[in-house]
Amino acid sequence: MSTGANTADSRHDRIPLGILYMIGATVMFAASSALSKWLVASYPPGEVLFVRTGISLILLAIFMVPTTGFAVFRTARIGAHASRCLVQGAAQVCLILALSMMPLADGLAINFSAPLFTTLIAAFVLRETVGAVRWGALLVGFIGVLIVTKPGADTFTPGALFALGNAVLYGGLMAAVRSMGKTESAETLVLFQHLLLTALFGCLLVFGLRWPDNLFDAGLMLGIGVTNVLAQYWWTQALHIAPASAVTPFYYFLLVWSIVLGFLVWGDLPTLSLIVGSLIVVGCGLVLLWHEQRKAVAPPQQA
């Protein structure tokens, strides 16, 4: 009775923190993607993926294991961890193939539909309650993404099918993390993810391996590991402490940071559609944040 109420209140109060974790994760994801895009122009894609997850794994082990001990690897759900790794690996391969076959804008438009699949899976598989405000923010935010990317008549190409496959897999992955978070800590989820992905991407090294040409490139490779580990940990933490339907709309902020980095690094000038769509994405996130905070401070209703 009172214990159940306290549990519900505690979970409810952690939604704003989960949103902040998700926003921070999108910043790191954008930085990691920008560094990966820079490196993949000179180094094999498999090597870039392996270095990113491998460095992240080393950093995680250095900072987590002394605190948690090897008990962090103790789990009764090794099969679920392996399945999650395969899904995530397949999603990343699908995205790489998609972007190699179609314009970046169209690929992003389809890729950013992943939170919609997450909400659908969370609602119908995990039985999470999805209110009208969350549905509205998610759908309007997706419209903002479409305004930015303006997918054309050639959307359903082989590349687009790979992008759709990535969106579905990634959406299911976010819902799976939320489900596994009931029994697994964020530290266990992240460590197993990087351990298994490093082994998986290590198999791709047979297709190409090249030592860094200079210290600058070596620093960039270290950078993708640092930004990736922060992104993955904050993303996992967001889904671990808050309902997926509450935090996934803020994944759209990744688009905003990508626009900023594209301009600063590659000189990509934002168009009117980029500005309008981004304002819609940010506006939806702010409205949802206000909604969740207002609910958190609302007094309990009397029976």
SULPEVEN-V810884 format. One record per pair of residues at least 4 apart in sequence whose ideal C-beta (glycine too) atoms are under 8 Angstrom apart, sorted by the first residue. I is the first residue (numbers start at 0). GAP is how many residues later the second one is. If there is no record, write none. Layout:
I_GAP, I_GAP
This chain:
0_4, 1_4, 2_4, 3_4, 4_4, 4_295, 5_4, 6_4, 7_4, 8_4, 9_4, 10_4, 10_230, 10_231, 11_283, 11_284, 12_283, 13_4, 13_227, 13_228, 14_4, 14_227, 14_228, 14_231, 14_232, 14_277, 14_280, 14_281, 15_4, 15_273, 15_276, 15_277, 15_280, 16_4, 16_224, 16_225, 17_4, 17_219, 17_220, 17_221, 17_223, 17_224, 17_228, 17_229, 18_4, 18_219, 18_223, 18_227, 18_228, 18_231, 18_269, 18_270, 18_273, 19_4, 20_4, 20_213, 20_214, 20_216, 20_217, 20_220, 20_226, 21_4, 21_212, 21_213, 21_216, 21_225, 21_226, 21_228, 21_229, 21_231, 22_4, 22_227, 22_230, 22_262, 23_4, 23_206, 23_210, 24_4, 24_205, 24_206, 24_207, 24_209, 24_210, 24_213, 25_4, 25_205, 25_224, 25_225, 25_227, 25_228, 25_231, 26_4, 26_226, 26_230, 27_4, 27_199, 27_200, 27_202, 27_203, 27_206, 28_4, 28_198, 28_202, 28_206, 28_225, 28_228, 29_4, 29_224, 29_227, 29_228, 29_230, 29_231, 30_4, 30_192, 30_196, 30_200, 30_226, 30_230, 31_4, 31_20, 31_192, 31_195, 31_196, 31_199, 32_4, 32_225, 33_4, 33_224, 33_227, 33_228, 33_231, 34_4, 34_185, 34_188, 34_189, 34_192, 35_4, 35_12, 35_16, 35_188, 36_4, 37_182, 37_227, 38_4, 38_9, 38_178, 38_181, 38_182, 38_185, 39_5, 39_8, 41_168, 41_171, 41_175, 42_4, 42_5, 42_165, 42_167, 42_174, 43_4, 43_160, 43_161, 43_163, 43_164, 43_165, 43_166, 44_4, 44_51, 44_159, 45_4, 45_155, 45_158, 45_159, 45_161, 45_162, 46_4, 46_157, 46_158, 46_161, 46_162, 46_163, 47_4, 47_173, 47_176, 48_4, 48_43, 48_152, 48_155, 49_4, 49_148, 49_151, 49_152, 49_154, 49_155, 50_4, 50_170, 50_173, 50_174, 51_4, 51_169, 51_172, 51_173, 51_176, 52_4, 52_141, 52_144, 52_145, 52_148, 52_172, 52_175, 53_4, 53_144, 53_147, 53_148, 53_171, 54_4, 54_166, 54_167, 54_169, 54_170, 54_171, 54_173, 54_174, 55_4, 55_138, 55_169, 55_170, 55_172, 55_173, 55_176, 56_4, 56_134, 56_137, 56_138, 56_141, 57_4, 57_167, 58_4, 58_166, 58_167, 58_170, 59_4, 59_130, 59_131, 59_134, 59_169, 59_173, 60_4, 60_130, 61_4, 62_4, 63_4, 63_8, 63_123, 63_127, 64_4, 64_5, 64_7, 67_4, 67_119, 69_4, 71_113, 71_115, 71_116, 71_119, 72_115, 72_118, 72_119, 73_114, 74_6, 74_109, 74_113, 74_117, 75_107, 76_4, 76_103, 76_106, 76_107, 77_4, 77_114, 78_4, 79_4, 79_96, 79_100, 80_4, 80_99, 80_108, 80_111, 80_112, 80_115, 81_4, 81_114, 82_4, 82_93, 83_4, 83_89, 83_92, 83_93, 83_96, 83_109, 84_4, 84_107, 84_108, 84_111, 84_112, 84_115, 85_4, 85_114, 86_4, 86_82, 86_85, 86_86, 86_89, 87_4, 87_81, 87_82, 87_85, 87_105, 87_109, 88_4, 88_108, 88_111, 88_112, 89_4, 89_75, 89_79, 90_4, 90_74, 90_75, 90_78, 90_79, 90_82, 91_4, 91_74, 92_4, 93_4, 93_68, 93_69, 93_71, 93_72, 93_75, 94_4, 94_12, 94_16, 94_67, 94_68, 94_71, 95_4, 96_4, 96_62, 96_65, 97_4, 97_9, 97_12, 97_13, 97_61, 97_62, 97_64, 97_65, 97_68, 98_5, 98_8, 98_60, 98_64, 99_59, 100_56, 100_57, 100_58, 100_61, 101_4, 101_5, 101_52, 101_55, 101_57, 101_58, 101_61, 102_4, 103_4, 104_4, 104_43, 104_44, 104_45, 104_46, 105_4, 105_43, 105_45, 105_46, 105_48, 105_49, 105_53, 105_54, 105_57, 106_4, 106_52, 106_53, 106_56, 107_4, 107_37, 107_40, 107_41, 107_147, 107_150, 108_4, 108_36, 108_37, 108_39, 108_40, 108_41, 108_42, 108_46, 109_41, 109_45, 109_50, 109_53, 109_54, 109_56, 109_57, 110_52, 110_55, 110_56, 110_59, 111_30, 111_33, 111_37, 111_55, 111_139, 111_140, 111_142, 111_143, 112_4, 112_29, 112_32, 112_51, 112_54, 112_58, 113_4, 113_52, 113_53, 113_54, 113_56, 113_57, 113_60, 113_137, 114_4, 114_23, 114_26, 114_27, 114_56, 114_59, 114_133, 114_134, 114_136, 114_137, 115_4, 115_22, 115_23, 115_26, 115_55, 116_4, 116_50, 116_51, 116_53, 116_54, 116_55, 117_4, 117_52, 117_53, 117_54, 117_56, 117_57, 117_126, 117_127, 117_130, 118_4, 118_11, 118_15, 118_16, 118_19, 118_125, 118_126, 118_129, 119_4, 119_51, 120_4, 120_5, 120_50, 120_51, 120_54, 121_4, 121_6, 121_8, 121_53, 121_56, 121_121, 121_122, 121_123, 122_4, 122_5, 122_7, 122_122, 124_50, 125_49, 125_52, 125_53, 125_118, 127_50, 127_115, 127_116, 127_117, 128_114, 128_116, 129_4, 129_5, 129_115, 130_4, 131_4, 132_4, 132_154, 132_155, 132_158, 133_4, 133_111, 133_112, 133_115, 133_154, 134_4, 135_4, 136_4, 136_112, 136_147, 136_148, 136_150, 136_151, 136_154, 137_4, 137_107, 137_110, 137_111, 137_146, 138_4, 139_4, 139_140, 139_144, 140_4, 140_108, 140_111, 140_139, 140_140, 140_143, 140_144, 141_4, 141_110, 142_4, 142_137, 143_4, 143_108, 143_132, 143_133, 143_134, 143_135, 143_136, 143_137, 143_139, 143_140, 144_4, 144_107, 144_110, 144_132, 144_136, 145_4, 145_5, 145_131, 146_126, 146_129, 146_130, 146_133, 147_107, 147_111, 147_125, 147_126, 147_128, 147_129, 147_130, 147_133, 148_128, 149_123, 150_4, 153_6, 154_5, 155_4, 155_5, 156_4, 157_4, 158_4, 159_4, 160_4, 161_4, 162_4, 163_4, 164_4, 165_4, 166_4, 167_4, 168_4, 169_4, 170_4, 171_4, 172_4, 173_4, 173_65, 173_70, 173_74, 174_4, 174_69, 175_4, 176_4, 176_12, 176_59, 176_62, 176_63, 177_61, 177_62, 177_65, 177_66, 179_4, 179_9, 180_5, 180_8, 180_55, 180_58, 180_59, 180_60, 183_4, 183_5, 184_4, 184_55, 185_4, 185_47, 185_50, 185_51, 185_54, 186_4, 187_4, 188_4, 188_47, 188_51, 189_4, 189_39, 189_42, 189_43, 189_46, 190_4, 191_4, 192_4, 192_39, 192_43, 193_4, 193_35, 193_38, 194_4, 195_4, 196_4, 197_4, 198_4, 200_4, 204_4, 211_5, 211_6, 211_9, 212_4, 213_4, 214_4, 215_4, 216_4, 217_4, 218_4, 219_4, 220_4, 221_4, 222_4, 223_4, 224_4, 225_4, 226_4, 227_4, 228_4, 229_4, 230_4, 231_4, 232_4, 233_4, 234_4, 235_4, 236_4, 237_4, 237_9, 238_5, 238_8, 241_4, 241_5, 242_4, 243_4, 245_42, 245_46, 246_4, 248_35, 248_36, 248_39, 249_35, 249_38, 249_39, 251_4, 251_29, 251_32, 251_33, 252_4, 252_28, 252_29, 252_32, 253_4, 254_4, 254_22, 254_23, 254_26, 255_4, 255_22, 255_25, 255_26, 256_4, 257_4, 258_4, 258_9, 258_11, 258_15, 258_19, 259_4, 260_4, 261_4, 261_6, 262_4, 262_5, 262_6, 262_7, 269_4, 269_5, 269_8, 270_4, 271_4, 272_4, 273_4, 274_4, 275_4, 276_4, 277_4, 278_4, 279_4, 280_4, 281_4, 282_4, 283_4, 284_4, 285_4, 286_4, 287_4, 288_4, 289_4, 290_4, 291_4, 292_4, 293_4
